[in-house]
């Protein structure tokens, strides 16, 4: 999930949907942020995929370890905050797809530098 906080900051949540669906989880998080801050965030579900229940927590744990250097932290306390990271959503989605396919990274994610990002532009 891509969460635009009331401050304008964007964080990305990677975790298992507790309850019936990702939509239900999104509404739980939105309500929790409202209860804490009395304002609502904008939340977009970026991947909603059923995975084997036997491996779901292993996948989640792998993702959390991979992005651990970029974990979002705040004095605010809302549901799901410990599963939020400050990384580009495209990188998180790509990692998610690879982990589900069985690729387990043996290193932690490193944010591309601005220079690397500039060098990768097609112009």
Secondary structure, 3 states (H helix, E strand, C coil): CEEECCCCCEEEECCCCCCCCHHHHHHHHHHHHHHHHCCCCEEECCCCCCCCCCCHHHHHHHHHHHCHHHECCCCCCCCCHHHEECCCHHHHHHHHHHHHCCCCCCCCCCCCCHHHHHHCCCC
